[in-house]
Amino acid sequence: MLAKRVDDLPAAGTWIFEPKWDGFRALVFRDRDEIEIQSRDAKPLNRYFPELLEALASQLPARCVLDGEIVIATDGGLDFEALQLRLHPAASRVKLLSKQIPASIVFFDLLSEGHRDLRGEPFEERRHALEALLSSIAPPIHLTPATRESSVASDWFRRFEGAGLDGVIAKPISGTYEPNKRVMLKVKHERDCDCVVAGFRWYKKGERTAVGSLLLGLFDDDGALQHVGVCASFSDEKRRELVEFLARYRIASDDNAALANHPWKQWSDHLAAESEAGHRMPGGQSRWSQGKDLSWEPLRPELVAEVAYEHMQATRFRHMAHFRRWRMDKKPDDCTYAQLEVVPPQELAAIFAGGR
C-alpha cells in the first residue's frame, strides 16, 4: 500500500499518524521454518540482512505477514547510505557489514496472522492486532509509534527530522489494506536552498537537444564548491529552453583557460581520492550507477538557482531537488552550507524504546 503526498497533516479524528521511516520498505512472510523478506518491487532481501532472520524466527508467530521498513540506526540518526552498502554482491562482505552496521526492522502493519487474512479489516483493528503480536519484542525488531493526536504528529514531524525520519504518515482509521493504491497520506519536509549551477547533463532522450538535469553545488568552509546533488523533473518544453538559456554559460572544449579555472576540473582525475574523503562527484562511475552515462557538461559557475529539497544526508541532498527559479540577484559566493537549517538529531531511543 502506498501514500499520496500532501502539504499538511489532516485534522485529527479519522486518522492514525505514524513517523515516516527512511529505509527499505519490506514485507516479511513467515510460514513456520520459512521466512522471506521481500522488497517493495518483490525482490528477495534475505541474503542482504542475515542478522534479521534469526530475530524474526524467534519473535514472530509461526504464520504471519507484516509490513515494515528496514533501517540502520546510529547515534546520529538513521543512515540511508550505510543501508545501501548492505546491497553488496559478495556474501562475505554482507556478513561483515551485518556485524559492523547491523540493521533493524520497524513494523507498522499486520496483513495476516495464522490462517486469517487481515487486509480487509480496518486499520484500527490491524493496529490493535499488531500491538498485541509485538507486545514483547526486542531489538532489532521494533513497533512504530502511532497516535491519533495531530498535535503529537506535528511534534514528531519537527523533532524526529534530525534523526533522519522523512516526515509523517496519516492512515485512515477505517481503511483496508489496498496494495498499489495511494490511500495513505504523507507529509514530508521541504526547504529552500540557493545553489550554484556548475554543470548539466543532457536528457537521455533528447540527443543533445534537451537538458536532463542541473548539477548543484555549495561552498564549504574551505571555499571549495562541493557537488550536493541534482535537480531535474523538467517539462519537455523547459528542457529545450534550458539548452538555449545555458548556452552563454557553457565552456567550450577548446577554452583551456575556462576549463582550468572550473572548480570541478580535477574530479575525473581524483575521483577515487575524493570518494575516500566522502565527496560524491558527477560523471564518476560506481557500482550503483550500473554503467549509466553520467558524463556532464561544465558551466561557468556564475548561475544561482533556488531549489526545494527535503533534507540533507551528510553533505548531499537525500533526494533529487526541485527547481524553483533562477536567482539573478544572488552571488555564487553566497551559496554556502551555512544557509541550511540544521536540525539536531532527536535521540532515537525516544522512538526505539529499549534498544537500537
C-alpha positions in Angstrom: 0.0 0.0 0.0 1.3 3.4 -1.0 0.9 7.0 0.2 0.0 10.2 -1.6 1.9 13.4 -0.7 0.1 16.3 0.8 1.2 19.6 2.1 -0.3 19.5 5.6 -1.4 16.9 8.2 -5.1 16.2 8.0 -7.3 17.1 11.0 -7.4 14.5 13.8 -10.5 12.3 14.2 -10.4 9.8 11.4 -6.6 9.2 11.1 -3.8 7.4 12.8 -0.5 9.1 12.5 3.0 7.4 12.3 6.6 8.7 11.7 7.7 8.1 8.2 10.8 5.9 8.2 13.7 6.4 5.7 14.9 2.9 4.8 14.0 -0.1 2.6 10.3 -0.9 2.6 9.8 -4.6 3.2 7.2 -7.3 3.6 8.0 -10.1 5.9 6.4 -13.5 5.3 6.7 -16.3 7.8 5.4 -19.8 7.4 6.9 -21.9 10.2 10.5 -22.5 9.2 10.3 -20.4 6.1 10.9 -16.7 6.3 11.0 -14.3 3.3 11.9 -10.7 3.4 10.7 -9.0 0.2 11.3 -5.5 -1.2 8.5 -3.3 -2.5 9.3 -4.4 -6.0 9.1 -8.1 -4.9 12.8 -8.7 -4.8 14.2 -11.1 -2.0 16.2 -9.4 0.6 17.2 -12.3 2.9 20.8 -12.6 1.8 21.5 -8.9 2.5 20.2 -8.9 6.1 21.1 -12.2 7.7 21.1 -10.7 11.2 17.3 -10.1 10.9 16.4 -13.7 10.1 17.2 -15.2 13.5 15.3 -12.4 15.3 12.3 -12.8 13.1 12.3 -16.6 13.5 12.5 -16.3 17.3 10.0 -13.5 17.8 7.3 -13.8 15.2 4.4 -16.3 15.3 4.5 -19.4 13.1 2.4 -17.9 10.3 2.2 -14.2 9.6 2.7 -11.4 7.1 3.9 -8.0 8.2 4.7 -4.7 6.5 7.6 -2.6 7.7 10.8 -0.8 7.0 14.4 -1.9 7.3 16.7 0.8 8.7 20.1 1.3 10.1 20.2 3.5 13.2 23.3 5.1 14.5 23.9 7.6 17.4 23.4 10.4 14.8 20.2 9.1 13.4 19.1 6.8 10.5 21.8 6.2 7.9 20.5 5.5 4.5 23.9 5.5 2.8 25.0 2.7 5.2 21.8 0.8 4.3 22.7 1.0 0.6 26.1 -0.5 1.4 24.3 -3.7 2.5 23.2 -4.4 -1.1 26.6 -6.0 -1.9 27.0 -8.9 -4.3 29.7 -10.7 -2.1 28.3 -12.8 0.8 31.5 -12.3 2.8 31.1 -8.5 2.6 27.4 -8.7 3.6 28.3 -10.9 6.6 31.0 -8.4 7.7 28.7 -5.4 7.3 25.9 -7.2 9.2 28.2 -7.2 12.2 29.7 -3.7 11.7 26.4 -1.9 10.8 23.5 -4.2 11.8 20.1 -3.4 10.6 16.8 -3.1 12.4 13.2 -3.6 11.2 10.3 -1.4 12.2 6.8 -2.9 11.6 3.7 -0.7 11.0 1.1 -3.1 9.6 -0.1 -6.7 10.0 -1.6 -8.3 6.9 -2.0 -11.9 8.1 -1.9 -13.9 11.3 -2.3 -17.7 11.3 -4.9 -18.5 8.7 -6.6 -15.1 9.0 -6.2 -12.6 6.1 -6.4 -9.1 7.8 -6.2 -7.0 4.7 -9.9 -6.4 4.6 -10.0 -5.3 8.2 -10.0 -1.6 9.2 -6.5 -0.3 10.0 -7.6 0.4 13.6 -8.2 -3.3 14.1 -5.0 -4.3 12.3 -3.0 -1.9 14.5 -4.5 -3.4 17.7 -3.6 -6.9 16.4 -0.1 -5.7 15.6 0.5 -4.2 19.0 -0.7 -7.5 20.6 1.6 -9.5 18.3 4.6 -7.4 19.1 4.0 -6.7 22.8 7.1 -8.5 23.9 9.5 -7.8 21.0 13.2 -7.0 21.5 15.7 -5.3 19.1 16.4 -5.5 16.3 12.6 -5.7 15.8 10.5 -2.6 16.6 6.9 -1.4 16.5 6.5 2.1 15.1 4.9 4.7 17.3 1.3 5.7 16.4 -1.0 8.4 17.7 -4.5 9.8 16.9 -3.4 13.3 18.1 -2.4 15.7 15.3 -0.5 17.8 17.8 1.7 14.8 18.7 2.2 14.1 15.0 3.2 17.7 14.4 5.7 17.4 17.2 7.1 14.2 15.6 7.4 16.0 12.3 9.6 18.6 13.8 11.7 16.7 16.3 12.3 13.4 14.5 13.7 15.0 11.4 17.1 15.3 12.9 17.1 11.6 13.4 16.7 11.1 9.7 12.9 10.4 9.6 11.2 11.6 6.4 8.1 13.1 7.9 4.7 11.8 9.0 2.3 9.2 7.5 -1.5 9.5 8.1 -3.6 6.3 7.7 -7.4 6.3 7.7 -8.7 4.6 10.8 -11.3 2.6 8.9 -9.1 2.0 5.8 -8.5 -1.5 4.5 -5.1 -2.6 3.1 -5.2 -1.8 -0.6 -2.0 -2.9 -2.4 -0.6 -0.4 -5.0 -3.1 2.3 -4.1 -2.2 5.6 -2.6 -4.8 5.7 0.2 -2.4 6.8 2.9 -1.2 10.4 3.1 2.4 11.5 3.7 3.7 14.9 4.8 7.4 15.4 4.1 9.9 18.1 4.8 10.7 20.6 2.2 13.1 23.6 2.4 14.6 26.2 0.0 18.3 26.5 -0.8 20.3 28.7 -3.2 22.8 26.6 -5.2 25.5 27.2 -7.8 24.7 25.6 -11.1 28.2 24.5 -12.4 27.2 21.8 -14.9 24.4 19.9 -16.5 23.6 16.5 -18.1 21.9 16.0 -21.4 18.5 14.4 -21.4 18.8 10.8 -22.3 16.0 11.0 -25.0 17.0 14.4 -26.4 20.1 13.6 -28.4 21.7 16.8 -27.1 18.6 18.9 -27.8 17.3 18.9 -24.2 18.8 19.3 -20.7 18.2 16.3 -18.4 19.4 17.7 -15.0 21.3 20.6 -13.5 24.4 19.8 -11.2 24.2 21.8 -8.0 27.0 22.9 -5.7 27.5 24.6 -2.3 30.7 26.1 -1.0 32.2 24.5 2.1 34.1 26.2 4.9 37.3 25.9 2.9 35.8 27.7 -0.1 35.6 24.5 -2.2 32.5 24.0 -4.3 31.1 20.6 -3.4 28.6 18.8 -5.5 25.4 18.4 -3.4 23.0 16.8 -5.9 20.9 17.5 -9.0 17.6 19.0 -9.9 15.5 17.6 -12.8 11.9 16.8 -13.5 11.5 19.5 -16.1 8.8 19.5 -18.8 9.9 18.8 -22.3 9.5 22.4 -23.2 11.6 23.6 -20.3 14.3 21.1 -21.2 14.6 22.6 -24.7 14.5 26.1 -23.3 17.4 25.3 -20.9 19.7 24.4 -23.8 19.4 28.0 -25.2 19.5 29.6 -21.7 22.6 27.7 -20.7 24.5 28.3 -24.0 26.0 31.5 -22.8 27.4 29.8 -19.7 28.8 26.7 -21.4 32.6 26.2 -21.5 33.8 25.2 -25.0 36.1 22.2 -25.1 38.9 24.4 -26.6 38.6 27.0 -23.9 41.5 25.8 -21.8 41.6 28.8 -19.5 37.9 28.4 -18.5 38.3 24.7 -18.0 41.4 25.2 -15.9 39.5 27.5 -13.6 36.4 25.3 -13.2 36.1 24.2 -9.6 35.3 20.6 -10.7 38.1 20.3 -13.3 40.0 17.6 -11.4 37.1 15.4 -10.5 37.8 12.7 -13.1 41.4 12.5 -12.1 40.8 12.5 -8.4 37.5 10.6 -8.2 38.9 7.7 -6.1 40.7 10.0 -3.6 37.7 12.3 -3.3 35.3 9.4 -2.8 37.5 8.2 0.1 37.1 11.7 1.6 33.3 11.4 1.5 32.6 13.5 -1.6 30.4 12.5 -4.5 31.3 13.6 -8.0 29.2 14.0 -11.1 30.4 11.9 -14.1 32.0 9.2 -12.0 31.0 5.5 -12.2 30.3 3.4 -9.2 28.6 0.1 -8.5 25.3 2.0 -8.0 25.4 3.7 -11.5 25.3 0.3 -13.3 27.1 1.6 -16.4 24.8 4.6 -16.9 26.1 7.6 -18.8 27.0 10.1 -16.1 29.0 12.4 -18.3 28.4 16.1 -17.7 28.9 19.4 -19.4 30.7 22.1 -17.4 29.2 25.6 -17.0 30.9 28.7 -15.7 29.9 28.8 -12.0 28.0 32.1 -12.3 24.4 30.9 -12.1 22.4 30.6 -8.9 19.2 28.5 -8.7 16.7 28.3 -5.9 15.7 24.7 -5.3 13.5 22.9 -2.9 14.9 20.0 -1.0 13.7 17.6 1.7 16.7 17.0 3.9 20.5 16.6 3.8 22.2 13.2 4.1 25.8 14.1 5.2 26.8 16.7 2.7 24.3 16.0 0.0 20.6 16.2 -0.7 19.0 12.9 0.2 16.6 13.1 -2.7 16.6 14.9 -6.0 16.0 18.6 -5.5 13.3 20.5 -7.4 14.0 23.7 -9.4 12.0 26.7 -8.4 13.6 29.8 -10.0 16.8 31.5 -11.1 18.2 33.9 -8.6 20.0 36.6 -10.7 20.1 38.8 -7.6 22.3 36.3 -5.8 26.1 35.9 -6.0 27.5 32.4 -6.3 29.8 33.1 -3.3 26.6 33.3 -1.1 25.7 29.7 -1.8 27.2 28.0 1.2 26.3 25.2 3.6 25.7 28.0 6.3 22.3 28.8 4.7 20.9 25.4 5.5 18.8 24.8 8.6 20.4 22.2 10.8 18.0 20.1 12.9 19.7 18.5 15.9 19.4 14.7 16.0 16.4 13.5 18.1 17.6 10.7 20.3 16.4 7.5 18.6 15.8 5.9 22.0 12.7 8.1 22.1 11.4 6.0 19.1 13.4 2.8 19.5 12.4 2.2 23.1 14.6 -0.3 24.8 17.3 -0.7 22.2 18.8 0.2 18.8 
